[in-house]
């Protein structure tokens, strides 16, 4: 895995900001839940169908990225998506282990910087990742070490610079 470029200034100091609410984005990220997780006690059997429906709606408009622990889980999730009418195209798997499925809470925040390219005089957009600390809602649901590492792992895979904060987001 590639080493990430750690940015030692704040996003604002380097011209990055959060995109506006209606700004188009390329993808939505998910971390696929596992039956042994604590998020869906005695309910995991209902989760794949519901996630497949959500992803089907998203995949027609943008990429769907799914974190799974390994190749075996990719196979299992692809089969579950097929079984429940989920998308088979525009879906990308990443072997990033998680403790739980709440990627909105433990995943990265993407920040952007718009700038002019000197050669073409066209606008380009740089994308970086903010890696907030994650402690499973105040340490309520250990372990959470794999979840806390997700933003950096995504930055490594995508070759994106990363900002580390001293803030626990969730």
Order of alpha helices (4+ residues) and beta strands (2+ residues): beta-beta-beta-alpha-beta-alpha-beta-alpha-beta-beta-alpha-alpha-beta
